Amino acid sequence: MADLMQLGQSVLGRQPFSLLLGAELLEFEAGRAVLAITVRDELLQQHGFVHGGVVSYLIDNAITFAGGSVLGENVVTAEFKVNYLQPALGQRLVATAVVESTGRRLAVCRCEVVSLGSDGGVRCAVGLGTIAALG
């Protein structure tokens, strides 16, 4: 398991956009990944909520990590869908993705994003997507 986490940390470290957002890989195991972002002013939209693009990034990357944990390192997102449940507020966003089904080249994954603040955790978005192995 430590080897998989090391691989995940290495992959995340090679993603300039993830580094720009300050993404952290908290957990990474076969069929599951947990990513987090600490909220800062640059990530907000005009109403003071975390921008939807940041929330969708978390879903996209978390499901790709989860899918990659079973398909291998060379994967991309084939498609994904986001449902925003309520505005993302708080100090930290945590995305937990799991693999629902996998084949030789595709993995279907779901994800939940929770916004953590002084009022505890509030689910702000859910997503579903397909991850494809390259080559």
VENRAVEN-V950903 format. One line per field, one symbol per residue. ss: DSSP state (h for helix, s for strand, l for the rest). psi: psi as a letter, one per 30 degrees, with the letter a starting at -180 (. if undefined). Layout:
BEGIN
ss: ???
psi: ???
END
This chain:
BEGIN
ss: lhhhhhhhhhhhhllhhhhhhllssssssllsssssssllhhhslllllslhhhhhhhhhhhhhhhhhhhhlllsssssssssslllllllssssssssssslllssssssssssssllssssssssssssssll
psi: eeeeeeeeeeeefgjeeeeefgkkjekjljgkkkllkkklefglafgglkkfeeeeeeeeeeeeeeeffffleillkellkkjkelkjlafkkkkjklkekkaefkkkllkkkkkkafgakkkflllklkkkkl.
END
